Amino acid sequence: MLDNYNLTMLTDFYEITMANGYFHSDVRDYEACFDMFFRRVPDQGGYAIMAGLEQVIEYLKNLHFTEEDIEYLRSKGIFSEEFLDYLRDFKFTCDVWAVPEGTPIFPHEPIITVTGPLIQAQFVETFILLTINHQSLVATKASRVVRAAQGRPVMEFGSRRAQGASGAIYGARAAYIGGCAGTACAIADRDYGVAALGTMAHSWVQTFDSEYEAFKEYARIYPDNAVLLIDTYNVLKSGLPNAIKVFKEMKPAKMGVRIDSGDISYLTKKTREILDANGLEDCAIVVSNSLDEWLIRDIILEGAKVNSFGVGERLITAKSEPVFGGVYKLAAIERNGVMIPKMKISENVEKITNPGFKKVYRFFDNETGKVMGDLIALHDEEAPTRDGIEIFDPNAIWKRKRLTNFTVKELMVKVFDKGECVYESPDLESIRSYCMEQIETLWSEMLRFENPQTYYVDLSKKLWNMKHELLSKYNELPAEK
C-alpha cells in the first residue's frame, strides 16, 4: 500500500530540528553508528520475531525531499535556506546491517545498525522504529497463537479491528511471517500473496428468508468449498441441522461449519458428535470469537473439536501487550577516522545501552541443532570458534555457560552499502518457511507462555570491558561550571 509512496516526512519533527542543528554546528560532518534493539519480549515471552525489513528497505531506497516538503519546512520559519538546499539535494549514503526477517530475536542485541553521515543516520530513526516495532510485534504474537493451535491452521481475521489501513495490510503480512495460514485481508493477498480466506458474515444468513435458504444458496454458488456460519440464531437447534441438511442435499466437494460465539469447547464437541452421526466426518469445524493463545490453549485442553481457528483483534492489535519496545540509540561517533564509542546511562539498568559498532553471533549445538546463546561483539571481532568458550548473562554475571561442539553464525547481513541496496529481500513464503525452521531451533523451555527460560545474550570480553570503562568514566565526570 505504502511501498511506492514517498514517506520521507513520516518522521518525528525533532529529527528535522536535530538535523538542522547538526548542519549548523561543528558536528555536521561527523559519521555515526546507531543501533535498533528492543528491551523486553512482549507478553513476557521467551523470544520475538524480526519482521518489517522489506518495508524499511523500500523507504530507504525512496528517501528524498520533494518541493512540497521544502515549502512546508520553510513555512515553519525556523530552518535556514542553506539547510533547505541541503535537504533538496539529500541522498541516503549510509551502510545498513539487519537481522533477516523471520529470525528469532532477543532483548538488547542490535537488529538493525546504521552507519554513515550523522544527519542521515539520525533522520531515519522514526520510520525504522515504527515499521520494525509494528511488524515484529504482530509476527511475535502470531507465532505464539500458532504454537497454541498445535498444528491446526490459524487464519488472521483482524482487518476491521486493526489500527488503520496500513496496520491491517502490514499486520496481515507480519502474521503470515509468524505462521498464520492466511488472512481475511484481500489486499494483502493481492500485494503480498498472503492467501485470502473467508466465507460469510451473519448478515448473509439474515438477508434470506430462512437460514436453510441462505446456506443452500451459498453452497450452490461455492460448491467446491462451502463453509457455513451456524451461530446466527442457535448453533445446535438451528444452524447445525440446517447445515447438515444442505450438505446432504448439495454434496459440496469440501464443507465446514464456523462457530463465532458461545461456549466453544462445548459447542464444538456437540457439533462434531452430531456431524459424525450424520456421516459427515469430513466436515471441518472452524471457530473464531475473540481468541488468543491462552484461550486456544485452554479450549484444546478441554477437548474442543476444532480443525482451524480464525483470530482477529487480539492478534492484529497484539491486544495483551500492544507495544513492541524497540529503540534506536547512538552507539558511536567517528571523528578523524576513529570510532568513539557512546552509551546511554540510566538509573534503570535495563536502559543502559551497549556502546560501539557491533555485530551479533549465534551459537548452534551441532548435536541437537538447537540454539545455545548469542554473543554481541565489536564489529572487528572474529567469530569465536574454539570449544570451551564461556558466555554469561551481562546483568547476572554469575550465570555462566560453557559452549562446546557448536557452529557459529553471524546474524546481521549487509543491506545497504554507501546508500546502495545490496540485499535482495526473499519472497514472503520463503521468509515464513525460514521463520518456522528457526522456531524449531529454540528449546521447548523457551517456548513456554509463562516463565520461559531466559536466553543467553552475552557481551564479548572486549565489549564488556569497553562498556564498564565508559561507565566508570561517566560516573567520575564532574559537573561543568
N, C-alpha and C positions, 0 to 999 in steps of 0.2 A: 504493500500500500504506500509506504513512505520511501521506498528504496530510491526512486528517481526524483524525489522532491528535495530541494536544497534546504537542508536543516542546519546550516551554519549558525543561524541566530537562535537555534534552540539551545540556549545556554543561560546559565545564571549571569545576571548583569555584572556581578563582581569580577567575572572572568575578563570582561571587557575593560572595566576600570583598572584592574591589575595590569592588563596588557598595556594600556595607555601609560600607567605608572612605570612599568619596566622600560617602555620605549623612551621615556624622558629621563631615565636615570642611568647611573653608571653600570647597571647590571644588564643593560639592553642586549649585549652580545654574549651573555653567558649561555652555556649549554647546561641542560638539566636532565635529571633522571627522576621520573615519577613511577610509583607502583600503585596498581589497584589490587586490593586484597579485601577480605572480609574478616570480621572478628568472631562471629559466632554462627553456628549452623542453626537455621530456623527449626522451631519445634523441638529444640534440644536434641536434634538428631545426631547421627554419627558421621554424616558426610553431606556434601552438597554436590550439585551437578552444574558444570560450566555450560552456559548457553548464551547466545546473542552475538557471538563474534562476527558472524556474516554481516549483520546489520552495522556493526561498528566499522567493518572494512568498507562497506558502501558509503558510509558517512565520510570517512577519511578520504576516500577517492574523490568525493564531490565537494570537498571543503573549499569554499570561496565566498567572498562577499560581493553581493550584487549592488548596483547603483541604488536600488531601493533600500538596501541595508545601510549604505553610506549616508543616504539622506536622512534616514531615521536617526542614526547616531549623531549626525550634525545637528539635528533638531534638539538634542538633549543639552547642547550648549556647554559641554564640559570636555570635549575632545578636540585636540588641535587639528588643523588641516594637514599638518605633516603626518600625524598618526593616521588620519583617514586615508591619505595617499598610500601609506604603508598597507593598510587593510585592502585597498583597492587592488593592489598587486600581490596580495597574500598567496603564498603557495606552501603547502604542507611538505616539509622535508625531513621529518623525524624518522627514526628507526622505531619499530614496534615489535615486541615479542608477546606471545599469548599462549595460554594453555588451550589446546583444541577443544571444540565443543563436544559435549558428551563425556568429558573426563570427570571422575570424582575429584572434588577439591576440598581443601581443609583450611581452617582459620589461620590467618596471619601469613600465609605464603603468597607471593606475588602470582596473580593470574593474568595480569596484563602489565607490561613495562613499556614506558615510552621514554625515549632519549632523543634529545635534539635541542634546537633553539628554545630558550626558556619561555618566550611568549607563546610559541606554538604548543609546546608540551603541556603548559598550564591550561591553555584555552580549551583543549579537547576533553577536559575533566568531566563536565556535566553530561555530555552525550554518552561517553563511555560508561559512566556510573548508571544513568537511567536505563540504558539498554541491557547491560550485563546484570544489574540488580533485578530487573523485572523478569527477564527470561530465565535466569538461574533460579530465581525464587519459584517460578511455576514448574520448571523442569524438576527441581528437587521435590516439590510437593507431589508431582505426578509420579515420580519414582517410588515414593512412599505408598501412594494409593495403589499403584500397580503391584507392588510386592504384597500388599494386604490381600489383593484379589487372588493370589496363589495360582496364577496361570490362567485365570479367566480374563477375557478381554475387557479392557476399560475404555469407554468412549468419553471424550471430553465434550460436555454438554453445556458449557458456560457462557456462550457468546452474549446472551441477553443480560447477563449479570456482570459482565466484565467492565472494568473502568475505562470505557471509551472504545472507539473503533480499533485503534492500534493495539489496545490491551487484549481485545478479542482475537485479532489476527495473529499477533506475535505470541500471545498466550497459547493459542492452538499449536503453533509451531513448537514452542518450548515443551508443551505437554507431550507432543509426539516424540521429541527427543528423550523425554523422561520415561517413555514406554507405553503411552496410550496407543490404542489400535486405530483411532480415528477421531473425528471431530464433527460437531454439528455445524461448524462454520464453513459455508460453501466457498467463500473467497480464499480461505486457507488451502482448500483443495485445489482451486484454480491456480493460485500463485506458488504454492509450495508442495503440492502433491500429497497433502495430508488427507487421507480418504474421508470424504464427507458421508456421514451416516445419519439416518433419521427416518421416521415413518410418519406419524400423525400426532396432532395435539387433541385435547379434549374437544376443541371447537369442531373438529371434523365429525366426531361422533354426535355432537349436539346439533349439527346442521341438518342431519337427516331425521326423518320421522321416527325412526327406531334405531336402536343400537345394532340390531341384526342387519338392517338395510345398510347402515354405514360400513359395517365390517364386510358385507358381501360386495359392495361396490369397490371397496379398496382392494379386496382380493381379486376382483375382476380386472382392475387396472394394473395391478402389480402381482401377476401370477407366479413370478419367479422368486419372490421374497415378501411374503405377507406377514408383517409383524403388527399385531393389533393391540391397541391400548385398552385394557379391560377394567380400568378403575374409575370410569366417568360416573357411573351410578353405584354399582355394587359388584365387587370382584367375583365373589363366589355365587351369588344368586342371579346375576345378570350378565356381566361381562364375559366370564369364562364359559357359561353354557352357550351364549351366542357365538363366541369364537369357535368353540368345538363344532357347532352346527355348520358354520361357514367352512371350516377346514374340511369337514367330511363331504360337503357338497361341492366345493370348488377345487379341492385337492391341489393346493399350490405346491410348487417344487420345494420351496423352503417356507417354514412357518414358525411363528413365535408369538408370544404374548408379552406385553410390557405392563409392569405394575409401578405406579408412581406415587402411591400413598398407602397409608395403613401400616399394620404390623408386618413388615417384610418377611421376617422369619416364618411366622405362622401362615401367611398367605401363600408364600412360595411352596411351602411343604404341602399344603392342601391342594394347591394348583397342580403340582407335579403328580400327586396321587390321583387326582381326577383325570388329568391328561393321559396318564399311563393306563388307567382303567378303560379309557376310550380308544386305546390303540394308537395314541399319539405320542409315543416315546421320543420321536424325533423333534417334537415341538420345543423350541428353546424358550427359556424364561429370562426376560431382561428386566432389571429393576433400576430405578432412579430414586428420587426423593431426598434431596439434601444429604447426600452421602459424603463420607470422608474415610480416611484409612482406618480410624478407630471403629466406626460403625460397620464398615465392611468386614473387618476382622471379627467383630462380635457376632454378626449375623451368620458368618461362616461357622464360627464355633458353636452357634446354636443349631446348626444343621440346616440352614436355609438352602433351598434348592435353586440355585442361580447359575445361569450359563454365562451371563455377561452383565456389566454394570455401566450405567450412564452417570457420570459425576459432573456436576455443574459448578455452582457458585463457590463451593468450598475448595475447589481445585483452581479455577481460573483466577480467583482473588487470593488464593492461599489464606483463607479466612482465619485459620487458627493463629497465624503469625504473618501478617501481610507485608512485612518489610524485610528485605534482604540487606543486611547492613554493610554493603561494600563501601569502601572509602578509597580516596585517591590522594596519596601523600608524596611529598617531595622526599627523595632518598639520597640525592647527591647533586652537587653543582660542580661543573667543570670550569676551571679557570687556568689559563695558560697550559692547557693540555693535561692538567692534573684533576682527577675526580675527587672532590672533597665530600666525604660522607655527611649527611644531615639526618637528624632524627627528631621526632616529636616526643616530648616527655610529659608525663601526666601523673597526678596522684593516683589515678586509676591505672593499675599495671596493664590491664588489657589494652589501653590506648597508647602505650609506649610503642613506637614503631621500630622497625629494623632498618638500620642505615645501609647506604651503599648501593651500588649497581650489582644486582643479584641474579641468580638462576636457581632452579629447583630440580633436585634429583629425586627419583622414586625407586625404591628397592623392592624387588620381587623375589620371593622364595623359589629357588629352582626346583624344589621337590614338589611343592603344592601349587605353585603359580600365584599364590596369594601375596598381597602387599605386605611389606614389613615395616615401612616407615618412609618419611620424606626428609630430605636434607636441604635446607636453604643455605646456599653458599654464595660467596662473592663471584662475580662473573668470570674472573680469570682463574678460578679454581677448577682443576680437572675432576672428573668423576672418580670417587673413591672406589677402588676395585678389590682391595686386599681383604681377605677373610679376617674376621675378628674386629671389624670396625665397631665402635661403640657409639650409639646415639642416645640422646637423653631429652627429657621434657624441659625446655628452657625456663618454664615457670615453676618447675618442681625438679630440680637437677638431681635429686636422689633417685628419681625414676629413670633407670637406665636399661638399655637393651643392647646385647652384643649380636651382630649380624654375621652369619656365615652362609656359604653356598647360595649366593644371590646373583641376580642380574640387576644392573642399574640402568635407568633410563632418564634422560633429560626431558622434563615435562614441557617446557615452553618452546615454541617454534617461532622462527622469524617470519613476521607477517609483512612488514614494510622495511625497505632499505632505502634510506635517504628520500623518503616520501613516495617511493615506487612500490606498489604491491608485488610481493614475491611469493605469495601463498595462494593456492587455489582452494577455495572452500569446497569440502566434499558435498555431495548431494545429501539431502535430508535423510534419506533411507540409510545411507552409509553412516551418518552421524548417529542415528538411532541404534543401528546394529552395534556400532563401536561402544556406545553407552551401555548397552546390555552386556557386552563382553566385559567391560571394565567393572561393572557392578559385581560380576562373578568373581573378580579378584579380591573383593572385600571379605573379611572374615565375618561369619554369621554374628559374632558378638558385636560387630559394628553396625549391624542392621536392625538391632532392637529398637522399638519405638520408645521404650522407656529405659533410661540409664544405659545407653550404648557404651561400649568400650571406647575410651579416648584413643585416637590415632596419634602416633608419634610424629610430630613435625619438629625436627631438630635444627639447630644452627651449627654451621661448621665452626671449628675451633677459631679460625681466622675471623669469621663474622662475629662470633661470641665475644672475642677479645676487643674487636672494634667497637661493638655496642657498649661494653662496660667501660672502656676508656672514655667514650663520649659521655656516658652517664656520670662518671667521676668528674670530667671536665666541666660539664654544665652545672653540676651541683656545687662546684667551687667558684663559679663566676660571681664576682661582686656586682652589686647594682651600680650602673653608671650614674655619676653625679652630674 
